[in-house]
Every structure is written in C-alpha cells, then in structure tokens.
Amino acid sequence: MEREITQIEAAKLIDMKQPDLSKLLRGQFKLVSVEKLLRMLTAFDQDVKITAKPHRKRGEAGRITFIPA
C-alpha cells in the first residue's frame, strides 16, 4: 500500500526536518546513520532484509546494492 503524504508529514513521522528529508530523498545519505535509515523504512511499512555474501572478484571492495521490492 502506498501512502500519499507530503514531505512535511513524512518528516514528522520519522522525526526529521523537512529540508533534511528532501536532501535524503535526493541521495545525500551523510545526514543519517544506517540505524536511523532502517527505522525510517520500517516506519513506512517496509520490511528490511540484509544479506551478506562473499564478493566474487578478489582484490576488489564489496558492493552495497539497494533492491526495492
């Protein structure tokens, strides 16, 4: 189910200022910790699944991928 709320309403729901939420939605993730981001997702009725697996190419750093359902 998709909620139709304003950024101001959403910011209040997750205890964040609207300008900071706007920055977050534009990809500026330095404003929030991983813990706060997870709490935000669950506040909007999202289940969060974290899967760790070995990276296939030796000598390269692993990747972080977000896959919306």
QUIGIQUI-V631523 format. One record per backbone hydrogen bond with DSSP energy under -0.5 kcal/mol. NH is the residue of the N-H (numbers start at 0). CO is the residue of the C=O. If there is no record, write none. Layout:
BEGIN
NH,CO  NH,CO
END
This chain:
BEGIN
4,2  9,5  10,6  11,7  12,8  13,9  14,11  15,10  20,16  21,17  22,18  23,19  24,20  25,21  25,22  26,23  27,22  28,26  30,27  31,28  36,32  37,33  38,34  39,35  40,36  41,37  42,38  43,39  43,40  44,41  45,40  50,48  57,55  59,56  66,64  67,65
END
